[in-house]
Amino acid sequence: ICFGSKDGIVDLTFVDNQPNPSDDAGPFDYTITDGTTTISGTATSAGPIRITNLSAGQYTVTATLTNSPWCAVNTVFTIKEPSTALVLSASTSAITCIPGNDGEIAAAAKGGWGAPYQYELVLNGAIVVPYSTNGNFTALSAGVYTINAKDNHGCVVSETATLVIPAPIVFTATANTSTVTCFGDKTAVITVGTPTGGQGSNYLYTLNMVSVNPVIISGPQSSPVFSGLGEGTYSITVTDGFNCSATSLDIVIAEPGEVTTKLVLSTPQTCLNPSELTLSATGGTGPYTYSADGISYNPVTFISSVTFPVSTGKHQYYVKDAYGCVAVISNEISIYPLEPLVVNLDVTNATVKCLGESTGVIVAKATGGLGNYNYTLKNGTGAIVKPSQTHGRFENLAIGRYFVEVKSIDCNATSVIVDITQPATAVQATFVPTDVTCFGENDGKIVVNAAGGTGIIKYAISPQLNRFVYTNTFEKLTAGTYTVIAQDENGCYVSSDVVVNQPLPLIGATVPGSVIPELCKDDKNGAFSIEITGGTGPYEVSLDNEKGPYIKGAIGQTVFDFKGINGGTHTVYIIDDHNCSSIAVENMPLAIVLDPIVTVSYECVNNAQANRVEVTIDESNMDPTLIKYDLDGNPSTLQSSNIFTNVAPGYHIITAIHDNGCYQFSKQFSVASYEPLTLALAATKEMNILEVAAKGGAPEYQYSFNGEPFTSSNKYKIYKSGDYQVVVRDQNGCEATITVPGQYVDVCLDDYFTPNGDGVYDGWGPGCTNIYTNLEFSVMDRSGRILQKFHYGEEWDGTYNGVELPSGDYWYVLKLNDVKDNREFIGHFSLYR
């Protein structure tokens, strides 16, 4: 039994050890005692009777029969238990946050009846893991579990184990300041308070800078303090050994704006006053002070900007805010000494170039000073000639004495005195044109005669009036109006519009109603006339030849006649008295071109020979209804159709006649005569071949046997006896048909042969095979060995590899290999020697 239990059992049975002559076992009284406890009772039979609820120990049993012969018997039995109680120990591994449901229980039993022990896991009365020898239970969720263990006698002991989900990690995180002192400082510190929850220990701390993308992560670390932090938004993540984690709310650390500076020239220097600079500051925390060397700062502070005078040289400044945050040094501004104000004059054109004009030019250019120059022109007495202006060019000046006065803000300067003079005489010119000889030509000319002015005179003509030459003659001019200029070295000029004339265009035009067409090709009976206008008479003309000869007309003659010419395009070349030329093109109607060409063709009509004569004319005839045709000049044959049929054999001529009266003969042609097409059996005969002979009609002939396709062969192989229908067709399509009998002779196979050289049956091979030219046969001995293979026309001479074989029976296999007769023959024959 199990240790300490009272569930022992014993079965009592009264047995007669001497059943002969009778078995006296029967009901009996019994007493059981272990020295401490006694159990008595009566069994109603010889047993067995079960006694239960016994503790471990040694028991004595006394049993007495309740009937004769009232025998009594004593015996001893022992109920055992293990030496130690069955004990179960259980340990747990807690559930972590990640992955979760990963709790573990490890159970171990000892004592009792010993191994092997088995373990069972139960949750809320339901078996989670049935009994097995494995006491380790994994992947467990939260709950109160019962672990049962039993030993090798089935004694059971139980323990409970509780698995819980970790509590959330809770903590606080604070920064020592919400704003660092200066822009870019890294002095902030975030401290994490002692966390609770999760594993309860083994905490690690991670800093997340979430204000940047991607987030910057620092850690994990065991220290809860993060120092050296600048501006940004942060969060703290706390993790533990259970993979539990928690993240704080965002912690924002700000920074003041960066102290920035800007140095500008607020007031530039003048000839009378120094420059002033304005230094402005933004960012940080005002008010500000400034320093040129970053060491000694001006004790006077400013809110946003400060203005102060400076001398020439380079200037830049440091700025410090109320908390001592120093900006990057400002931009640099250089103040250069003023350049003295000076006035220079360009007197290149300080002269009147043309007598009496006011074309003098003085150009003043100021340098130095303060810019923003204003120029005033005065005469030799100091009187103002041109009032103050922003540029220094003074134009349209007459002869005299001048100087220029310049002001630049509060600076002043005066130029030297300049004298303007003029030439003694003006430019004069005459323009003489020469007209163009022929219309559209470019042999016009203009001559310019010029004098006076200054220096060498040059000339220009439209349309290139900006292109001057030193020659006074302009040639190769077309008709038109030209502007011509004569100009001296000072640009003084005279100009004139000069007209260069030309004659009217030389034109030849057809006189209306003068065109007489050529009716038929090569008749040369066409004519036309032209009238010439323009140019300069008298005129000369040449027909279709530019090189002449030319026919010169009388003075005043403008109409010229041309006769006896062919139809088509003609060109009249015209020359006038100035040798000007022109052409006139006359497109006369083309003469009728018939040029009849005859084609003779033959055909079969109703299986009779017929012919067809077709006339084609020149493709220039667009309307065929205007043409008629006759045969051999016979008026009765005149017809509109260009086709004649069944013309009699012999030689003929066809005349093509146009409605305008033109006609032309074809070349002489011949029409052949054909005999009727006939077909007969040929006189020569060949075994298993039908041969026919055709005559008449139009060779070459085509033949069809028994409805098979037409071929050029007049021979036909037959493979059976019977009547065969043969059709012949000539080149014109006429046909003739006959029916001829055919007698088929089958393959001849001899029963023996005697290769003795007497010329009779000296070789063996199939006969009557003239139509089986692709046949093959093999000769074998009795064992089936192939002695030799043969083709059409060959025979076996009774040898094998050159050695004569003895008399006896031999076998053959014959294959005809014909598309219409593919039979095979197998048989034997005898060789006699």
Secondary structure, DSSP 8 states (H G I E B T S, - for coil): --TT---EEEEE----S--SS------EEEEEE-SS-EEEEEESSS--EEEEEE-SEEEEEEEEESSTT--EEEEEEEE---SS--EEEEEEE---SSS-S-EEEEEEEESTT-SS-EEEEEETTEEEEEEES--EEEEE-SEEEEEEEE-TT--EEEEEEEE------B--EEES-SB-SSTT---EEEEE---BSTTSS--EEEEEETTSSS-EEEEEES-SEEEEE-SEEEEEEEE-TTS-EEE---EEEB-----EEEEEEEE---SSS-EEEEEEEESSSS-BEEESSSSS--SS-BSSEEEEEE-SEEE--EEE-TT--B------EEE------EEEEE-TT-S--STT---EEEEEEEESTTS-EEEEEEETTS-EEEEEESS-EEEEE-SEEEEEEEEETTEEEE---EEE---SS-EEEEEEEE--SSTT---EEEEEEEEESSS--EEEETT-TT--BS-SEEEEE-SEEEEEEEE-TTS-EEEEEEEE------EEEE-TT--B---BTT---EEEEEEEESS-SS-EEEES-TT---EE--TT--EEEEEEE-SEEEEEEEE-TT--EEEEEEEE---B----EEEEEEEEETTEEEEEEEEE--TT---GGGEEEEETTEEEEEES-SEEES--SEEE-EEEEETTS-EEE---EEE------EEEE-S--BTTEEEEEEESSSSS-EEEETT---BS--EEE-SS-EEEEEEEE-TTS-EEEEEEEE-----B--SEE--SSSSSS-SB--BS-TT-TT-EEEEE-TT--EEEEEETT--B-SEETTEE--SEEEEEEEE--BTTB--EEEEEEEE--
